[in-house]
Amino acid sequence: MATRIVTFVTGGNGGIGYEAVKALMQSSKPYHIFMGSRSLDNAKSAIETLKKEYPKATNIVEPVQLDLTNDESIQKAYEHVQADHGRLDVLVNNAGASFDIEFVKGNVSLRDSFNKAYDVNVAGTNVMTWTFVPLLLKSADPRLLFVTGLSGINRASQAYWPTPPQPAGWPKEISFETIGYRCTKCALNMLMLDYNHKLKADGVKVWAVAPGMLATNLGGLGPVEAAKFGAKPASLGGEFIKDVVEGVRDADVGKAVQKDGFMDW
C-alpha cells in the first residue's frame, strides 16, 4: 500500500478549507488529511457529510481541534500529528477570519475588527507554521501553503473591487467592507516570503495561494450575499489548492500564485 500523504488543512470544516479537504479526499493519490477546526463537533459533522457524499473515497479525513488564537491548542494539534505519523507532508494554512462586516454592523470596534483578524490570520498562522516546521522537515517532499485571499495591492489600487467609488464626505456608507481582512492577507504574503527564505535550504516548497473572491461564510456575509458581489463557487478554490499540493505549480515556488498565473503584489 502506498504511503499516505499526511496533510493538515486549518479551518478545514468550512468554506475554501472544506472544499480543499473535499478535493484531496477524492484524489487518486493516497492522503491522510487532518481537518483543523475550532469546534471538534463541527469538524466531525463536516466529515460525516463528506463520507455520505463520497462513500467510495478511500482517503482518510480526521478531525483535530485547532484554535489559532490559542497556543496550547496549536501545540496539542502538533503533538497529535507527531504521535500519529511523526511527520507532516503538507500544511495548508487556510483558516481565516474577517470582522469588517461586524464593524459595519456596529458589533465590534474598528480597532477590534483589525486586531481580531490579525490574531487569527497572521499571528495565529505564524505560530501554527513555526510549531509544525519540525514535522515538515521530516517529510521527503514538504509543502507549505498560505491561502492569501484578496491581497493584490496593484489590482486593488486600479479598481478597488468590490467597494464602488465613494462620494465626498465622512463617514462613507460602505455595506461590504474588506479592508481589515485584506490587510491581514497582505501580511500573509510577507509571511510566505519569509518562510520561503528560511526553509529554502531544507527543501520545503512554499507558496501563497490566491483563490480569488469565492462564496463562503467568511465575515458572516454568507455565500448567497457574497455571490451578489461577484464571488465564484468555493469549490474552485479547493481544486486550485489541490493542484498546488499535487505539483501543478512546482515551478512557481516562493511566489503568490493564482489559477491563471501570478497575483499582483
C-alpha positions as CSV (number, residue, x, y, z in Angstrom):
1,M,0.0,0.0,0.0
2,A,1.3,3.4,-1.0
3,T,2.4,5.7,1.9
4,R,-0.3,8.3,2.6
5,I,0.4,12.0,2.1
6,V,0.0,13.5,5.6
7,T,-1.8,16.8,5.2
8,F,-3.2,19.4,7.6
9,V,-5.8,21.9,6.5
10,T,-6.5,24.6,9.0
11,G,-10.1,25.9,9.0
12,G,-11.0,22.7,7.1
13,N,-14.6,22.3,8.2
14,G,-16.0,25.2,6.1
15,G,-15.5,27.4,3.1
16,I,-12.4,27.1,1.0
17,G,-10.8,24.8,3.5
18,Y,-13.7,22.4,3.3
19,E,-13.5,22.4,-0.4
20,A,-9.8,21.7,-0.3
21,V,-10.4,18.7,2.0
22,K,-13.1,17.5,-0.3
23,A,-10.8,17.8,-3.4
24,L,-8.0,15.9,-1.7
25,M,-10.3,13.3,-0.3
26,Q,-11.4,12.4,-3.8
27,S,-7.8,12.4,-5.2
28,S,-6.4,9.3,-6.7
29,K,-3.3,9.9,-4.6
30,P,-3.4,8.5,-1.0
31,Y,-4.0,11.0,1.7
32,H,-4.4,11.2,5.5
33,I,-6.0,14.6,5.9
34,F,-6.2,16.3,9.3
35,M,-9.2,18.7,9.3
36,G,-8.4,21.5,11.7
37,S,-11.4,23.2,13.3
38,R,-12.1,25.4,16.4
39,S,-15.0,23.1,17.1
40,L,-14.4,19.4,17.1
41,D,-18.1,18.7,16.7
42,N,-18.3,20.9,13.6
43,A,-15.3,19.0,12.1
44,K,-16.9,15.6,12.8
45,S,-20.2,16.8,11.2
46,A,-18.3,18.1,8.1
47,I,-16.6,14.7,7.8
48,E,-19.8,12.8,8.1
49,T,-21.2,14.9,5.3
50,L,-18.2,14.2,3.1
51,K,-18.5,10.5,3.8
52,K,-22.1,10.5,2.8
53,E,-21.4,12.5,-0.4
54,Y,-18.4,10.4,-1.4
55,P,-18.9,6.9,0.1
56,K,-16.3,5.3,-2.2
57,A,-13.5,7.7,-1.3
58,T,-10.6,5.8,0.3
59,N,-8.6,8.7,1.6
60,I,-8.8,9.4,5.4
61,V,-10.1,12.6,6.9
62,E,-9.6,13.0,10.6
63,P,-10.9,15.9,12.8
64,V,-8.5,17.9,15.0
65,Q,-9.4,20.7,17.4
66,L,-7.5,23.8,16.5
67,D,-7.9,27.4,17.6
68,L,-5.3,29.6,16.1
69,T,-5.7,32.2,18.8
70,N,-4.6,29.6,21.4
71,D,-1.0,28.4,21.6
72,E,-1.9,25.4,23.7
73,S,-4.4,24.3,21.1
74,I,-1.8,24.6,18.4
75,Q,0.7,22.6,20.5
76,K,-1.8,19.8,21.2
77,A,-2.6,19.6,17.5
78,Y,1.2,19.3,16.8
79,E,1.6,16.6,19.4
80,H,-1.4,14.7,17.9
81,V,0.1,14.6,14.4
82,Q,3.6,13.8,15.7
83,A,2.3,10.9,17.7
84,D,0.2,9.5,14.8
85,H,2.7,10.0,11.9
86,G,5.9,11.6,13.1
87,R,5.9,13.9,10.1
88,L,3.8,16.3,8.0
89,D,4.0,16.4,4.2
90,V,1.6,19.3,3.5
91,L,0.4,22.2,5.7
92,V,-2.4,24.3,4.2
93,N,-2.7,27.5,6.2
94,N,-6.3,28.2,5.2
95,A,-8.1,29.3,8.4
96,G,-9.0,32.9,8.4
97,A,-11.4,35.4,10.0
98,S,-12.9,38.7,9.0
99,F,-14.6,41.2,11.3
100,D,-15.1,44.0,8.8
101,I,-18.8,43.3,8.4
102,E,-19.1,43.1,12.1
103,F,-17.7,46.6,12.4
104,V,-20.1,47.9,9.7
105,K,-22.9,46.4,11.7
106,G,-21.7,48.0,14.9
107,N,-20.9,44.8,16.7
108,V,-17.2,45.4,17.2
109,S,-14.9,48.5,17.3
110,L,-12.7,49.5,14.4
111,R,-9.6,48.6,16.4
112,D,-11.0,45.2,17.4
113,S,-12.1,44.4,13.8
114,F,-8.4,44.7,12.8
115,N,-6.8,43.1,15.9
116,K,-9.1,40.1,15.9
117,A,-8.4,39.4,12.2
118,Y,-4.6,39.8,12.7
119,D,-4.7,37.4,15.7
120,V,-6.2,34.6,13.6
121,N,-4.9,35.3,10.1
122,V,-1.3,36.5,10.8
123,A,-0.2,35.8,14.4
124,G,-2.1,32.5,14.6
125,T,-0.9,31.3,11.2
126,N,2.7,32.2,12.1
127,V,2.6,30.3,15.4
128,M,0.9,27.3,13.6
129,T,3.6,27.2,10.9
130,W,6.5,27.8,13.4
131,T,5.2,25.0,15.6
132,F,4.8,22.5,12.7
133,V,8.0,23.1,10.8
134,P,9.9,20.3,12.6
135,L,7.3,17.8,11.3
136,L,7.5,19.3,7.8
137,L,11.3,18.8,7.9
138,K,10.7,15.0,8.4
139,S,8.9,14.8,5.1
140,A,10.6,13.7,1.8
141,D,8.5,16.3,-0.1
142,P,7.4,19.1,2.4
143,R,4.9,21.6,1.1
144,L,3.7,24.8,2.8
145,L,0.8,26.8,1.5
146,F,-0.6,30.2,2.7
147,V,-4.1,30.9,1.4
148,T,-3.7,34.6,0.8
149,G,-7.1,35.7,-0.5
150,L,-7.8,39.3,-1.5
151,S,-4.3,40.8,-1.2
152,G,-3.4,42.1,-4.6
153,I,-2.4,45.7,-3.9
154,N,-1.9,46.7,-7.6
155,R,-5.3,45.3,-8.6
156,A,-7.0,46.9,-5.6
157,S,-5.5,50.3,-6.4
158,Q,-6.7,50.1,-10.0
159,A,-10.4,49.1,-9.4
160,Y,-10.6,48.7,-5.7
161,W,-13.2,45.9,-6.2
162,P,-15.6,45.2,-4.6
163,T,-16.1,48.6,-3.0
164,P,-17.5,51.1,-5.5
165,P,-16.3,54.7,-5.9
166,Q,-17.2,56.8,-2.8
167,P,-18.6,60.3,-2.8
168,A,-17.0,63.1,-0.8
169,G,-17.8,63.4,2.9
170,W,-17.3,61.3,6.1
171,P,-18.2,58.7,7.2
172,K,-18.6,56.7,4.0
173,E,-21.7,54.5,3.5
174,I,-20.0,51.1,2.8
175,S,-22.1,48.0,3.2
176,F,-19.5,45.4,2.2
177,E,-16.2,46.2,3.9
178,T,-13.0,44.1,3.4
179,I,-10.0,46.3,4.5
180,G,-9.1,44.6,7.7
181,Y,-9.2,41.2,6.1
182,R,-7.2,42.4,3.1
183,C,-4.5,43.9,5.3
184,T,-4.0,40.6,7.0
185,K,-3.8,38.7,3.7
186,C,-1.1,41.2,2.5
187,A,0.8,40.3,5.7
188,L,0.5,36.6,4.8
189,N,2.3,37.3,1.6
190,M,5.2,38.6,3.6
191,L,5.0,35.6,5.9
192,M,5.2,33.3,2.9
193,L,8.3,35.1,1.6
194,D,10.0,34.9,5.0
195,Y,9.3,31.1,5.4
196,N,10.4,30.5,1.8
197,H,13.7,32.2,2.6
198,K,14.2,30.4,5.9
199,L,13.3,27.0,4.6
200,K,14.8,27.0,1.2
201,A,17.9,25.0,2.2
202,D,15.6,22.5,3.9
203,G,13.8,21.8,0.6
204,V,10.4,23.0,1.7
205,K,8.2,24.2,-1.2
206,V,6.4,27.3,-0.1
207,W,3.6,29.3,-1.9
208,A,1.0,31.9,-1.3
209,V,-2.2,30.7,-2.9
210,A,-4.8,33.3,-4.1
211,P,-8.0,31.5,-4.9
212,G,-9.8,34.8,-5.5
213,M,-13.2,36.1,-4.2
214,L,-15.2,33.0,-3.5
215,A,-18.7,32.5,-2.0
216,T,-18.2,31.4,1.6
217,N,-19.4,32.3,5.1
218,L,-16.3,34.4,5.8
219,G,-17.2,37.5,7.8
220,G,-20.8,36.4,8.3
221,L,-21.8,37.6,4.9
222,G,-22.9,34.2,3.6
223,P,-22.4,32.5,0.2
224,V,-25.6,33.9,-1.3
225,E,-24.8,37.5,-0.4
226,A,-21.1,37.1,-1.4
227,A,-22.2,35.8,-4.8
228,K,-24.1,39.1,-5.4
229,F,-20.7,40.8,-5.2
230,G,-19.3,38.5,-7.9
231,A,-17.9,35.8,-5.7
232,K,-17.4,32.5,-7.5
233,P,-18.1,28.9,-6.2
234,A,-15.8,27.9,-3.3
235,S,-15.1,24.6,-5.0
236,L,-12.8,26.4,-7.4
237,G,-10.5,27.3,-4.5
238,G,-10.5,23.7,-3.3
239,E,-9.5,22.4,-6.7
240,F,-6.8,25.0,-7.1
241,I,-5.3,24.2,-3.7
242,K,-5.3,20.5,-4.6
243,D,-3.4,21.4,-7.9
244,V,-0.7,23.2,-5.9
245,V,-0.4,20.4,-3.4
246,E,-0.1,17.8,-6.2
247,G,2.7,19.6,-8.1
248,V,1.0,21.7,-10.8
249,R,2.7,24.9,-9.6
250,D,6.1,23.4,-8.6
251,A,7.9,25.8,-11.0
252,D,6.5,28.7,-9.0
253,V,7.8,28.1,-5.5
254,G,8.2,31.2,-3.4
255,K,5.5,33.1,-5.4
256,A,1.9,34.2,-4.9
257,V,0.0,32.1,-7.4
258,Q,-3.5,32.3,-8.7
259,K,-5.2,29.8,-11.1
260,D,-4.2,31.5,-14.3
261,G,-0.9,33.0,-13.3
262,F,0.5,35.2,-10.5
263,M,-1.1,37.6,-8.2
264,D,-0.4,41.3,-8.5
265,W,1.6,42.4,-5.4
